[in-house]
């Protein structure tokens, strides 16, 4: 798996609604996320900044997801909450990994 991380920015006051939608994520969106090769997504917040960490099978997994019909529908719900760029994709920046450590703690 490839680790990929992004930062995104919420519009003012959008965090509660953003969290509510993600707490109630659609099963068909989860299926599409899996189909496109995204094995894990974790999102952290420091309102208004979101930090998304993911594990993907290949470099194009996110681009494939962002160009699906189900993600377009999801994007319509997120539009009032998030900043988007001109092509309708969440305005985000890739965060490059500079350090990774795994230990035996918690394994076993």
Secondary structure as UniProt FT lines:
FT   STRAND          2..10
FT   TURN            12..13
FT   HELIX           15..23
FT   HELIX           27..35
FT   TURN            36..37
FT   STRAND          38..46
FT   TURN            47..48
FT   STRAND          49..56
FT   TURN            59..60
FT   HELIX           61..66
FT   HELIX           69..78
FT   TURN            79..81
FT   TURN            86..87
FT   STRAND          92..95
FT   TURN            105..106
//
